[in-house]
Structures are given as structure tokens and as C-alpha cells.
Amino acid sequence: MNYVVVYEKSETGWAAYVPDLPGVVTTGRTRAEVRSLIQEAIEFHLDGLKEDRLPIPEPSAEAEVISIRK
């Protein structure tokens, strides 16, 4: 499964969240650190859903970068 992950830079580091998995959020000092942490968080969340016999949300979010010329 491929889930969209949104990365946001802040004054103190990075954050990431998964639109299709509410509550799956992480922060860290570097983007690389956050990428590793969000992957772990996704896997942990999905394992928990399976263990609780809850449905696994199908990926539905999409992302696109739009370039604007000024």
C-alpha cells in the first residue's frame, strides 16, 4: 500500500502526517529522521488495526506540486 505523507518544515525541524490515517503524525530534527519515524508510525498503526480486527483504510489521498511563476 502506498500512503501519501505530507512533510512540513518548521523553525525547529520537520513534521509529517498521513491524510488517510488520522492521528499518524511525527516530528523530528531532520527530514530524514521524520521519514524514518513516519514509516514506523504507519506500520505500527496498521499492525494495531489488524490486531484489533479493524478495517485498513485504502489509500485515497493524492498530492501534486504546482509551480507558480512570478
C-alpha positions as CSV (number, residue, x, y, z in Angstrom):
1,M,0.0,0.0,0.0
2,N,1.2,3.5,-0.8
3,Y,0.1,6.3,1.5
4,V,0.7,10.0,0.9
5,V,2.8,11.6,3.5
6,V,2.9,15.4,3.9
7,Y,6.1,16.9,5.2
8,E,6.2,20.4,6.7
9,K,9.3,22.3,7.7
10,S,9.1,24.4,10.9
11,E,11.6,26.7,12.7
12,T,12.8,23.8,14.8
13,G,12.7,20.8,12.4
14,W,10.2,18.8,10.4
15,A,6.8,17.2,10.9
16,A,4.9,14.7,8.8
17,Y,1.4,13.3,8.8
18,V,-0.7,10.9,6.7
19,P,-4.0,12.2,5.5
20,D,-5.5,8.8,5.1
21,L,-4.5,7.7,8.6
22,P,-5.8,10.3,11.1
23,G,-3.5,10.6,14.1
24,V,-0.4,9.2,12.4
25,V,1.9,12.2,13.0
26,T,5.5,12.6,13.9
27,T,8.2,15.3,14.3
28,G,11.9,15.4,14.3
29,R,15.0,17.5,13.7
30,T,15.7,16.4,10.1
31,R,13.5,15.3,7.2
32,A,15.4,12.0,7.0
33,E,14.6,11.4,10.7
34,V,11.0,12.2,10.2
35,R,10.8,10.0,7.1
36,S,12.0,7.0,9.1
37,L,9.7,7.8,12.1
38,I,6.6,8.2,9.9
39,Q,7.2,4.9,8.2
40,E,7.5,3.2,11.6
41,A,4.3,5.0,12.7
42,I,2.4,3.9,9.7
43,E,3.5,0.3,10.1
44,F,2.7,0.4,13.9
45,H,-0.8,1.9,13.2
46,L,-1.7,-0.7,10.5
47,D,-0.5,-3.5,12.8
48,G,-2.7,-2.2,15.6
49,L,-5.7,-2.0,13.2
50,K,-5.1,-5.6,12.1
51,E,-4.7,-6.8,15.7
52,D,-8.0,-5.1,16.7
53,R,-9.6,-6.6,13.5
54,L,-10.5,-3.1,12.3
55,P,-10.6,-2.2,8.6
56,I,-7.4,-0.9,7.0
57,P,-8.1,2.4,5.2
58,E,-7.5,2.3,1.5
59,P,-5.1,5.0,0.3
60,S,-7.2,7.7,-1.3
61,A,-5.2,11.0,-0.8
62,E,-3.3,12.3,-3.7
63,A,-0.7,15.1,-3.9
64,E,0.7,17.3,-6.6
65,V,3.2,20.1,-6.6
66,I,2.0,23.1,-8.6
67,S,4.7,25.5,-9.8
68,I,3.9,29.2,-10.0
69,R,6.0,31.7,-11.9
70,K,6.2,35.2,-10.7
